[in-house]
């Protein structure tokens, strides 16, 4: 089937889910196919729909086959299910694709790679979970290179999609409310490598337990580059960018450097791009800095694993944590890294976080973020310790208990800081 040109042509297609990717699929396919759309939030005649014999069903990443309205219909037609990634691959087989997945660091790594390639005068597009949905890009030539951020939700139901270079940054327990088990989550991520051929390359963090275990369990076709060694200190000194001081961002950088080697990129241009990289909003973002205090907004942190690299690299930390706890999430932080850290816990799930943190560090709990910030700055004012302090907003939890998304949570945190930061 991979060799069949444009299989999504003059077909009867159901698009299930009308979020960004679903609407982009509709726009892309509507001129050359007979399209029916469906969304659980929009009332329609389900019985009439399920009697139609569709050639393909395009499913949006947010649809959980086990919980959606038409779950029985989808399971009976599982062989017909494809994704926007599959449509994209079917129409752009000849284009070079660099696809990034992992539990933490996907967006940052994708953004760095995009900026690196753009500064080397490559016609590069940043798509997927970050940037435009893959099907909305225009003026594509054979020289266009795609940097794609792919989540486990996007990869889970894909059948055709494959990438020339695939990156799996790390895997930690996450999204288990959807995938049910860590093994199914790992399988979804590794579909990226499974679909590759011998002429492709997979760059894998083999220091990560789940990745290391998976490549021992199964033989994969692509050339595998193992990311294990530390970055040369001389290179870090030349780069002189404090953004890459944390373990997590150094990890992301390792992958970028491996891709740069494969593509034989200009080293001087590469260094210039990395020197000026400032990161993404709400991802380990320094929003205030003085000789006495640094304030970091890491609202994107939705698991303990995503907060750990920062916590390990900082001292004298006021750690703001809380939100909708993730199923199966564990805090694997040694007590020695918690000696100069105090947790400020907020939200409806604060008992869960108290139980996980009480043996590791001092803590206080609050009903909401506003009262927490107010109290935190009062404590800092009366603290006679002259050591540099870091306020780290790294919630280690989803935002949906109180906010629409992590962006809204991050923006609200910034507003509170502006109001109360007069230290």
N, C-alpha and C positions, 0 to 999 in steps of 0.2 A: 504493500500500500504506500510505502514511503516514496516509491518511484512514480506514482501516479500524479500527473500534473493537475493542479487545481481541482481537487476533489470536491471542494465546496462551490460547485457551479451548476446552476439549473437544478437545484435540489429543493426538497421540502424540508425546512429546518425550523425547529423550535428553539427559541432563545429563552432560557430559564434564568431569571434574575435580571432586574433592570437597574443595576448600579452602573458605575463607570464602565466596567468591562463589558457588561451586557449591552449597554447602549452603543458602545463603540463597535461591537460585533454586528449589531443591527444596521448601523450606518454603513459599515464596510460591505455587508452581504446583500443588502436589500435590492440593489439594482439587478443582480444576476440570479436571485433565488426567490423562492416563495417562502416568506418568513411569517411565523406566528410567534408572538411574544407572550410571556407569562411571568408574573411575579406574585409571591405569596401575599404581598401587602395589597394587591389590587384584586377586587372581587371579579370572578369570571366563571364561566360554565366549565367546571372541571371534567364532568362526565363526557361532554362533547369533545373536549380537547384530547382526552386519553383514548378516544376511538380513532383518532387520526394516525395514519401510518407515516411517521416522519422518517426521512433518510438519516438525519443527524439531529442530535440535541446538543446545543452549546450551553454549557452550564457555567454560571458565574462562580468565582472563588468563594464567595460568602455562603453559598448553598451547601448545606449538610444533607447528603442523600438520606441519612438515617432519621432526620428530624423534619424535613420539609413537607409541605402539603401533599405533593405528588410522589412521595417516597416509593410507594409500591410500583407506580408507573415507571419511575426511573430505574428501579432495580430490575424490572422485567425487560428494560431496554438498555441495559448497561453498556452493551457493545456499541451502541450508537452515540454514546456520550463523548464529547470532545470539549476543548476549551478555546479561549481566544488565542492562547499560545500556539495551539495546533493550526488554527487558521493562518496565523502570522507565519509559521514555519512553512506551511503549504505554499504560500505566495512569495516567500523570500528565502528559498533554500540556498541560493548562491551567496547570500550576504554573510559576512563574518559576524558571529554572535559570541559575546562574552557574558555568561550568566552567573550571577552571584546568588547563593542561598546560604542559610545558616540561621541559628537562633538569634545571635546578636551581631551587629555591625554591618548588616547588608546594605542599608541605605548609605552609610558613610563610605564604605568601600566602593560602592557603585559611583558615588559622586566624585571621589578622588580619581577613579579610573577615567570617568568622563572628562574631568578637567585636564588630566594628563594627556589624553588623546586629542582633545580639542586644541591644546597648546602646541601639539605636534602637527597641527594643520590637517588632522584627519576629519573626514565628514562623519561625525559620531553622533548618535542619538541616545539619550538616557530615557529608558522606558520601563514599563512594568509597574511594580509596587511603588516606584519612585518616578516622577516625571509623567509623561503622557502614557495612557494605555497603549499597548503595542500596535493596535490597529489604527491609531489616529495620526501616525507620522505621514508626512507628505514629501514629495520630491525625492524619492528614494532612487539611488542609482546602484549599480553593482559594487561600487566602492564604499557605499555606506556601511559603517560598522555600528552594531547595536550593543550597548551595555544594558543588560536586563537584570533588574532585581526581581527574583522569583520567590514567592512564599511557598510553604508546604501546601497551602490551600490551592494555589495555582497549579502546582506540580502534580498533586494527588490524582486528578482526573485526566491529565493530559496523556495523549497516546502517540502523537506524531512528533512533537517538539523535540529537537535536539540542538545542542550548542557546540561550537567549535572548541571553546575553552570554558570549562565549568569550574566554579570555585565553591567549595563548602568550607565556610569559615570556622564553624564550630557547631556542636549539637548538645543542647541541654534539654531536660524535660520542659516542654511548653506545649500549649494548645492541646493538652490531653483531654479536655472537655469535648473536643472534636475528634481527635485521632484515637482516643480511648487508651492506647498503650504507647510506651516509648518506642517499641519495635515498629509499630505502624507509622509513627512520626519519622523515625529514621528511614524507613522504606520510602516514604513520600519524598524526603530530601534526596535520597540516593537515586531516585528515578532520573535525576539530571545526569548522573554518571552512567546508569544502566542503558540509557538511550544513545550514548555516544558510540562511535566506531573507532577502529584502530588508528585512524589518522587524526583523531581528536585528542585533547589534553584535559585531564582533571587535576586541579590543584587542591590538595586536601590537607587539613590541619591534623596530622597523624599523632599529635600530642593529646588530642581530644579522645577521651575514652570510647565514646560511641562510634566515632569515625574509624578509629584504630581497629575496634572490634569488627566493624562491618567489612572492612577490606580484607580481614583475615577469614571471614566467613564465606566470602564470595569473590570469584575472579571477574574483573571488569576488563572490557576491551581497550579503552583509551590508555594512552601513556599517563602514568600517575606521577605527579611531582609532589613529594612529601614536604610539607612546611614544618620544620622542626628547629632549625638553627636560629639563634638570635641575630638581630641586625647589627652590622659592624658599627662600633661606637664612633669611628671616624666619620662615617656617613651621617650619623645622627648629629654630630657636632657641626658638620658642614651645613646641614639642613637648618639647624638652629630654630626649630619651631616647637614651642612648648606644648602645642596641641598633641604632639606625638610622644609626650612623656609618660602617659599611662600605658599599662600593659595591654589593655584592649585595643588602643589605637596603634600601638606598635604591631600588634597581631594583624590588624587590618592592612597596615603598611607592608608587611611581609608579602602578602598576596599581590599587592600592587606591583612590588618590585619583581616578583616572579613573572607576572604578565608582561612587564616592561622588557624583561630578558627574552621572552618568547617572541615578542614583536620587534625586538632589536631597536628600541626607541632611543632617541638622542638623550644622552645622560645629562647634558647641561640644561636642556629644556625641562627634563624630568625634575631635576633638583630645584629649578626656579618655581615650578608648579607646586612642589611640596613645601617649599619655604613659605609660600603665601596662603596655603590652604588654611581656612578658618573653621571648618566644620559646619554642621547643619544645626538649624534651630532646635533647641530642646534636647540635643544629644551631647552630653558632656560640655555644654556651652557655658563659658565663663561670662556672666552677665554683669559682674562688678568685681573690681580688684583695687585694693589699696595696700599700703604697707602693713596694715593690721588684719585685713580680712579679704578672703576670696569667696565669692558666691557662685555656685555652679548649678545651672538648670539642666537636669538630666531627666526631664519628664518622660522621655521615650522609654526609660527603663521600666519594663513590665514584669521582670523576673529577678530573683536574687542573683542569678548568674550574670545578668547585665550590669549589676551594681558592683560586683566583686572586684573587678580590675581597678576601679576608681578607689574603692575603700582600701585596697591593699597598697595603693600608691600615695595615700594621703595620711597626714597626722593631725591631731587636734581637730577632729571632725564633729560637727553638729549634723547628724544624718537624719533627714526628714523622710519618713517611710510610711507607706500605707496605701490602701485602695482595695480593689477587688482582687483577692488573692488567687493565684493560679493553681489549678489542680496539679498535685504531684511536685510542686516546686519545693526545692530544698536549699537551705543556706549552708553552703560548705565553706565557711569562713573560719580559719583558725583563731583561737582566742587571743593569740599574740598580736593579731592585726586589729584587735578591738580595744586595746588598752587605753588609747586616747580618743575613743569614739563614744559619743552619747547619742542614743536614738530618740527621736521625737516622732511619736507614732500618732497617726490621725485616721479618721474614717470609721465607717460602720463595722469593719472587720478587724478593729484594733486588737481584739483578744487573740486572734490568730498570730499576729505579729509579736505581741507581748510574749506568747508562749515560745516562739522561736528565738527571741532575742534576750529574754530576761537572764539567761545563764551566761551570756557572752559580754554584756555591757550594761551600763546604766541606761535608764530610759524614763521618759514621761509620756503620757498619752493624752490626746485631745479629741474632742468630738469633730472638729473641722480644722481646715488648714489656716483659716484666718486667726482663730484664737491661738493656734500653735505659733505662728509667725510673731504675733504680738508678744507672747511670753518669751520666745526665743531671744528677741532683741533686748528685752528687759534683762535677761540673764547675762547676755554678752556685755551689756553696759556695766553691770556690777562685778563682772569677772575681773579679778586683779592679775590674772595670768597674762603676761605680756607676749607670749608666743603667738605667732601668726595663726589665725583661726580660719577654718573652711566650713561654710554652710553648704552642705550637699543635699540638693533636692533630687533624690534618686529613689522614687517610690517603690520599686521592685514589685509592682502590681499593676493590673489593668486599671483604667480610669473610669470605667462605666458605672461605678457605684455613685459617682457625683458629677461626672463630666461626660460630654459627648465623645471625646477622644483625648489622646495625650497632648495634642496641640492646644486644645482649649484649656486643659489643666496647666500646661506650661505657661500660657499667656496669663492665666489668673495668678500664678505664682509670681511672675514678673511684676504684675500690678501691685501685689501685696508687698513685694520688696521695695518698690518705689515709695509706697506709703509709709513703711515702718523703718526703712534703713537710714537711720541718722546717727549711726555709731561713729 
